[in-house]
Amino acid sequence: SLYSETYRPQFHFSPKEKWLNDPNGMVYFKGEYHLFFQYHPQGTTWGPMHWGHAVSRDLIHWEELPIALYPDEHGAIFSGSAVVDWKNTSGFFEEGNGGLVAIYTSAGTYPDSDRPRQRQSLAYSFDHGRTWEKYEGNPVLSDEDITDYRDPKVFWHDGSGRWIMVLATGQTITIYTSPNLIDWEFASEFGQEEGAHSGVWECPDLFPLMVDGNPDYVKWVMLVSIGDNSDFKEGSRTQYFVGDFDGKTFINHHGADTLLWLDHGRDNYAGVSWSDIPEKDGRRICLGWMNNWRYANQVPTETWRGAMTLPRELTLISNADGVQLLQKPVSEISGIRKESKVTKAIEVTEEASLMDVNHELVEVNLAVTLKEAEEFSLTIHHSSDEKTSIRYNRINQLLTVDRTQSGEHAFSDSFAAFSECPVALMEDTLNLQLFLDSSSLEVFAQGGRGVLTNLIFPKGTNTTLSLTSRGGVSKVEELSVTELSSIWG
Ligand code: FRU
C-alpha cells in the first residue's frame, strides 16, 4: 500500500506517485512550511514539469497537496522560489495585505524552432498557496542571448530596499534587483572565473549567515548546483562560495580556484533554503533533491521516483582555511525519535563487535577515539549479503561511505561507488551522526563539518551494526542507536 512500498522513504519527503526532482518555492507562511517541487504527474521519469506541493508544520511530517502550477502557453514550470510579499510591493494583493508570490522559470521553445527558451514568470496565491493565479504580464524577465537562463531565487534585501534575484545563466550567476518583483534590472554577474565549471550552473541561492554565531560578523553564502559531466565520477553536485554582498555584487572571499562542496555524498542536488523563516527562529534551513542526474531516471523504485534530503540547518564557522559551512539535521527530527539503546565505552579491535538493531529506520550517534588505530569502521549490515560501510582513516583523514555492496545497483554503472570526505579528528575523536532510511544513508561528521548523503537500495531491513579497528585499538566513547518512526501516519 501507499508509503509501504519497497525502498519507500519513511522519514523523507517523496511524492505519492510519479517523478520528483528539485525542491522549489520553499517558504514559511502562517505556520506552514511549503515545499513545492519539480514534478511530472504523467510519468516516473523526467518530463513536462509542474510544481507539486506539500506542506508541513514541523519540517518532518509532510502532507502532499494538489499540483500547484501547471505548464501553460509560456512552457513548462521549471525551478524557482517563493516569497511573502509582506508589503504588497507587487500590488497583487488587497491594500494593506501581503501574500505568497512564486517566481519560476517558464521553459518553452522559440516560435517555429526547437531552441529552448527560458524566461522568468510570476504567480500569486490568495489562499496560503493552495491555488495560484499566473501574472498576466508573464514572462517578467527574459534574455534572448542566453539559452540556460533559469532557477530564480528571490529574497528581500533590507539594506537596499529591493528584491534580489539570483539566476543561473549558463555557467555564471546573474544578479538582478527589483522594487516590485515585476520590473527587474541587471546588477552584476558572478562566477566567470570562480569555482567549478564542469557543467551547467543551476539552482543558485544567496543568503547571509553569522560566523561563529556572532551578529557582528556576517558573511554571505552562495550555493550553486552544477550539472552532470561524464568526465567526473561524482555526477551532479552542489558547490558553495562565502563572501560579501552589498545589494548588487557578490564578492567571493575564497580563492577563485578553491572548490567547496556542500555535500561529499552523491545524492544532494539543487538544494536551496527556505524563505521567510521568522526572525525569532532565525535559522537558515535548506534541503536538496536526494538524487543525482547521473542515474536519477533509473533508480529502482516503481510507482514514484525521487525524494528530498532531511531538512538541514546551515551555519558558518571560522577555521584555519577561512569560513566553512556546516549542516545539521533540523532539531525537529526529535519528533520521530523512539527508544534509544546507549552503549558506553567499548574497545574496538580487529575482531568485529556486532550489535543487533532490528529496525530499518535508525539514527546512530557515535563518538570514537583513534589514538593508534589507523582505521575505524562502522558497517551497517542490511542482510547477510548487503552492507554499507563507513570508514575513517586517521592517516589520510578521510571519511568514506562505501555503498558498493549496499544492495541493488545494476541500474547504473555509476551507482556502486564510494564517496569520500576530508574530516579532521577533534582531540583524537570522531563524532558521527547517521540517519538510515529505507533507501538512504545521511552521515554528519564532527557536528556537520563533513556531510555525506547517499542513496542505497538494500533488500534487507534487519539491520545489524559491526565495528572494527585496524592498526590498533579504537575506543568507542559513546554509541547510541535510536529507532525512528515513519512520518506516514
Ligand atoms: C536542476 C534542473 C533545473 C531546472 C529543473 C528542471 O536539477 O535542471 O536547472 O529548472 O531541474 O526540472
Residues whose N, C-alpha, C, O or C-beta is under 5 A from the ligand:
A	BS01	FRU	D22 Q38 M49 F78 S79 R150 D151 E202 C203 A270
